[in-house]
Amino acid sequence: MEKKYCAIYLSGTGNTEFCVSKLVKLLDENAPIVAIEDAAATSTVGAYENIVLGYPVQFSNAPKMVRDFIIGNKELWKGKNVLCVATMGAFSGDGAGCAARLLKKCGASVSGGLHLKMPDSVCDSKLLKKSDEDKIQTIRRAEEKIELWALKIKSGKSPHDGLGVFAHLCGLFGQRLWLRNKTKNYSDKLKIDKTLCVGCGNCSLVCPMKNLSLENGAISPRGKCTMCYRCISLCPKGAITLVGKRIYEQYRAENYTDKLTDRP
C-alpha cells in the first residue's frame, strides 16, 4: 500500500513551493499542499503521518517562521515521519538538518533531508544573479533531482542531505555561527522607500507574517519580517528592500518554471 503524504511549506518567491509541490505529487498525487501561514496547516499536520516540510535556507538556517511553527505545534509532530526539503541559492551546509533537529526534539522521525539548489531570490543583492537561461537550467537540474529521489523514496531509500555531522559543522562554521543574529529573531530591517511606494497595499496582502500594514495610504513594517522576499519580489514599484539598498531583479519562480515544458 502506497504511503499517503501531505506537504507544508514556506515559500517567498515560489522556489520552495515549486520543489515541494513537484516532489509530493510524485509521491502521492492526492497529497494536500498547504502554505505554512494557512490556517489549515496545523490540522493538515495532525491528519497525516508522512509529511514533506519545505522552506528556503537563510544564512544556513531554517527561517524563524518555520522554527516557530515546529516548536509552537510540538505536540502534533509526535510519531510523524517528516522529510525536510531545503531550497537555496548556493551554500547551506545543514539546511535540512536545522529543522530536522527541532523535529526530533518534538518526537518526530526524520525520514530524510533533500537540498535543492534554485535560482537566487534575494532581489536586492547582485551577488548570485545569473542569466535567464542559467536560471532555467538550475531549475531543470532541481527538477531532475526531485524526480530521481521521488523514485528512490518510493522504493524505500531516503536522501540524507544536510543531516550528518559534517553537514552540521559546515552550516555552523560556514555561516550560521557568524551570522546567527540575522536569523535568531524576526528582522526589523525591512525598508520602504516612501518616494517610490504608491500605497497599493499588495505587500500587506501577501506577507505571511502580516508584518506590513497599510494606513492612510502608506505602508509600515511592524518589525516581524521572516525574510521570505515575497513582498519585495511583488512590489510593482520596487519600493521595498531588506539586505540591500536597491532592487536589482524581482525574481519570481513561475517566470521560469513555466518554461520547463520544452526540455532540450
C-alpha positions in Angstrom: 0.0 0.0 0.0 1.4 3.4 -1.0 2.0 5.9 1.7 -0.2 9.0 2.0 1.6 12.3 2.2 0.9 16.0 2.9 3.2 18.9 2.3 3.7 22.1 4.4 5.9 24.8 3.1 7.1 28.4 3.4 7.8 30.0 0.0 8.5 33.6 -0.7 9.3 33.8 -4.4 8.0 30.4 -5.4 11.1 28.3 -5.3 10.2 26.1 -2.4 6.5 25.9 -3.4 7.6 24.6 -6.9 10.0 22.0 -5.4 7.7 20.7 -2.7 4.7 20.5 -5.0 6.7 18.6 -7.6 8.1 16.1 -5.0 4.9 15.4 -3.0 2.8 14.9 -6.1 5.2 12.3 -7.4 5.0 10.6 -4.0 1.2 10.9 -3.7 -0.8 12.6 -6.4 -3.7 13.3 -3.9 -1.5 14.9 -1.3 -2.7 18.2 0.1 -0.1 21.0 -0.3 -0.5 23.8 2.3 1.4 27.0 2.9 2.7 27.3 6.4 0.7 30.5 7.1 -2.6 28.9 6.0 -5.0 28.3 8.9 -5.3 24.7 7.7 -1.5 24.0 8.2 -1.8 22.7 11.7 -4.8 20.5 11.1 -3.1 19.0 8.0 0.0 18.1 10.0 -2.3 16.4 12.6 -4.1 14.4 10.0 -1.1 12.9 8.2 1.6 10.5 9.2 4.0 11.3 6.3 4.9 14.9 5.9 7.1 16.9 3.5 8.2 20.1 5.1 9.8 22.7 2.8 11.5 26.0 3.3 14.2 28.3 1.9 17.6 28.4 3.8 18.6 31.7 5.3 22.2 32.2 6.3 22.5 28.4 6.7 19.4 28.3 9.0 15.7 27.5 8.7 13.6 30.7 8.7 12.3 31.8 12.1 8.7 31.4 11.0 9.4 27.7 10.2 11.2 27.1 13.5 8.3 28.8 15.4 5.7 26.7 13.6 7.6 23.5 14.5 8.0 24.5 18.2 4.6 26.1 18.5 2.9 22.8 17.4 5.3 20.4 19.1 2.6 18.0 20.2 1.5 17.5 16.6 4.8 16.1 15.5 4.9 13.1 17.8 5.1 9.9 15.7 5.2 11.7 12.4 7.6 10.9 9.6 9.0 14.1 8.1 11.1 14.7 5.0 12.8 18.1 5.2 13.3 19.9 1.9 15.5 22.9 1.9 15.9 25.2 -1.1 18.9 27.5 -1.5 20.7 29.8 -4.0 24.2 28.5 -3.1 25.6 27.0 0.1 23.7 25.8 3.1 25.6 23.0 4.8 22.8 21.6 7.0 19.8 23.5 5.8 17.5 20.4 6.1 19.2 19.5 9.4 18.2 22.7 11.1 14.5 21.8 11.0 15.3 18.0 11.4 16.9 18.6 14.8 13.9 20.5 16.1 11.5 17.9 14.8 13.3 15.1 16.6 13.1 17.1 19.8 9.3 17.3 19.2 9.1 13.5 18.8 9.1 13.2 15.0 11.0 10.8 13.0 13.0 12.4 10.2 12.7 10.3 7.1 15.2 12.3 5.1 16.7 15.6 4.0 16.8 17.0 0.5 18.7 20.0 -0.6 17.7 21.7 -3.9 19.6 24.5 -5.5 17.3 27.0 -7.1 17.9 30.5 -8.6 18.9 33.2 -6.2 15.8 35.1 -5.0 17.4 37.9 -3.0 16.1 40.8 -5.1 18.3 43.5 -3.6 21.7 41.9 -4.0 23.8 41.3 -7.1 25.9 38.5 -5.5 24.3 35.5 -7.2 22.5 37.0 -10.1 22.6 34.8 -13.3 21.2 34.9 -16.8 17.6 33.8 -17.6 19.0 30.7 -19.3 21.1 29.8 -16.3 18.1 30.1 -14.1 16.1 27.7 -16.3 18.9 25.2 -16.3 19.2 25.5 -12.5 15.5 24.7 -12.1 15.8 21.8 -14.6 18.6 20.3 -12.5 16.5 20.7 -9.4 13.5 19.1 -11.1 15.7 16.1 -12.2 16.9 15.6 -8.7 13.4 15.7 -7.4 12.2 13.1 -9.9 15.2 10.8 -9.1 14.6 11.0 -5.4 10.9 10.5 -5.7 11.5 7.2 -7.4 14.1 6.2 -4.7 11.8 7.2 -1.8 9.0 5.1 -3.2 11.4 2.2 -3.4 12.4 2.6 0.3 15.5 4.8 0.0 16.0 8.2 1.6 18.1 11.3 0.9 20.3 12.5 3.7 21.3 16.0 2.6 22.2 18.2 5.5 21.6 15.6 8.2 25.1 14.4 9.1 27.7 15.7 11.5 29.9 17.0 8.7 27.0 18.9 7.2 26.2 20.3 10.6 29.7 21.6 11.0 29.7 23.1 7.5 26.5 25.0 8.2 27.6 26.1 11.7 31.1 27.3 10.8 30.3 28.3 7.2 27.6 30.9 8.0 25.4 30.3 11.0 27.9 30.9 13.8 29.0 34.2 12.3 25.5 35.4 11.1 23.3 33.9 13.8 21.9 37.3 14.8 20.3 37.6 11.4 18.1 34.6 11.9 17.8 34.5 15.7 14.7 36.7 15.7 12.4 38.2 13.1 14.0 41.0 11.1 13.2 44.7 11.7 15.4 45.7 8.7 12.7 45.9 6.1 12.8 49.3 4.4 10.1 51.1 2.5 11.1 53.9 0.0 8.3 56.4 0.6 9.3 58.2 -2.7 8.5 55.0 -4.7 5.7 53.5 -2.7 2.2 54.2 -4.1 0.3 52.7 -1.2 -1.3 49.9 -3.3 -1.2 47.5 -0.4 -0.2 44.5 -2.4 2.7 43.8 0.0 0.4 43.7 3.1 -1.8 41.2 1.4 1.0 38.7 0.6 3.1 38.9 3.7 2.9 35.5 5.6 3.6 37.2 8.9 1.1 40.1 8.5 4.1 42.3 9.1 3.1 45.1 6.8 0.2 47.5 7.5 -1.4 50.0 5.2 -2.6 53.1 7.0 -3.6 56.4 5.4 -2.1 55.3 2.0 1.3 54.4 3.5 2.9 51.1 4.2 4.6 50.5 7.5 6.6 47.4 8.7 6.0 46.1 12.2 9.4 44.6 12.8 8.4 41.0 12.3 9.8 40.2 8.9 10.6 36.5 8.2 12.8 37.5 5.2 10.9 35.5 2.7 11.2 38.2 0.0 7.6 37.8 -1.1 6.7 41.5 -0.7 10.0 42.6 -2.3 9.5 40.4 -5.4 5.9 41.6 -5.9 6.1 45.3 -5.2 5.1 47.0 -8.5 7.4 49.9 -7.9 10.4 48.1 -6.3 9.9 50.2 -3.2 10.9 47.5 -0.6 14.4 46.3 0.3 15.9 44.2 3.1 19.6 43.4 2.9 20.5 45.9 0.1 19.6 49.5 -0.8 18.2 48.9 -4.3 16.4 46.3 -6.3 18.4 44.5 -9.0 15.9 41.9 -10.0 12.4 41.0 -8.8 12.7 37.2 -9.0 9.6 35.0 -9.2 10.0 31.3 -9.8 6.9 31.0 -12.1 8.5 33.2 -14.6 11.0 30.4 -15.3 9.2 27.2 -14.2 6.5 27.9 -16.9 9.3 27.4 -19.5 10.2 23.9 -18.4 7.7 22.1 -20.6 10.0 22.1 -23.6 13.1 20.2 -22.4 16.2 20.1 -24.5 
